Amino acid sequence: MVDSSVATAAELADQLRNRRAKEPVGNALLDAAAQGKLTEGALRRLMGTEAHCHTAELAAYGTALARFPRRPAADLFIRLARLVCDAQPKLESCARALGMGVDVHTSRWPTEHAAYAFNGTVSWLASQSSQAAFALAIYTDLQVYFSGCAEVIARAKDSPLHVPQEVLDYYEDEAPEGLERLALDVVQDGLDRGDDPQDALFSARLMEESIGQFWRAAAGTPETPAT
């Protein structure tokens, strides 16, 4: 159980790390790479799923900026939107290098629900959650997504699979310097304004679970039905 009495952003981040260690969400794409089953098709699915996320993220950051138009929150959402905008042409280059032959940002592929799980989560949190909750979810995204990509690409480089340089360059990038710190500053500002730390923890875990679906969509791994 998480401790709802925690009142600082740093302590919330520690609780999330502890839960991640004890109850990992997992990365299906990394599992496939570790088993030597990473394919060019999976990389294409990764491009398609990533492009879906870009579209949802831009709308979500705009929504959050409208709801919390003050510093440091506004600084965070503007930087995140710029990050996605700058990534879009790079992702298109990755798609071309993989011979996809489509505008990856307008394609409806992949079509399964897992490819849209992150979109639903980030959109819902942007419109419904508190400032602290949304910022802690973003902090989790920055921590989990970038490290997961780096691990997958490291595995791919050690495999027989040919990975275009454009893809290597795109997914070897680290989270921009200072962005995680800024996200925690926004969390703390929200907590100082009375936001519920328990809600923030719930939202951050929800975000991490949706990123697990992102990896599952890229790997083409079907979701295990509930029993």
C-alpha positions, 0 to 999 in steps of 0.5 A: 500500500502507498502512504497517503500522508506523504506530502512532498514530491520527492517522497512520492517519487521514492514511493513510485520507484519502490513500487516499480521494483516490487510490482514491475509493469514490464516491457513486452518489447524488451522481453521480445528483444531479450528472447531474440524475437525483436523483428523489423515488424515490431519496430514498425509497430513501435513507430505507429504506436508512437505516432498515435501518442504524439497526437494525444500528447499535444492535445493533453499538454494544451489542455493542461496549460489551459487549466494550470496557466501559471509557473512552473506548470506552464513551463513544463507543458510548453516544454513538453509540447515543444519536445513532441513537435520536434520529435514528429519529423524525426519519427517520420524519418524513422518510418521512411527508413523502415520502408513504411511508405505512409504518413505515420501520424495519420495512419490508423495502424496498429488498430488494437486497443493497446495502441491507444491506451496511453492516449486515453490515459494522458487525455483523461488525466489532462482534463480531470486530474489535479496539477500534482497528479498530472505532473507526477504522471508526466514524471513517471512517463519521462522515467519509464519511457526513455529508459525503456527505449534505451534498453530496447535499442541496446538489445537491438544493436546486439542482435542480428536485426538491422536497425536504421540509424534514424531509429537508433538516433531517435530512441537513444535520446535521453530525457531532456536535461532538467525536465524530470526536475521541473516535473517534480517542481510542478508536483510540489507546487500542486501539493503546496496548493492542496492537491491530494498526494494519494490521487497523484500516486494513483495517476502516476501508476495508471500512466505507468500501466498505460506505458506497459500497454504501449510496449505490448502494442509495439511488440504485438503481444495480446493482452491477457484476458482478466479471469 
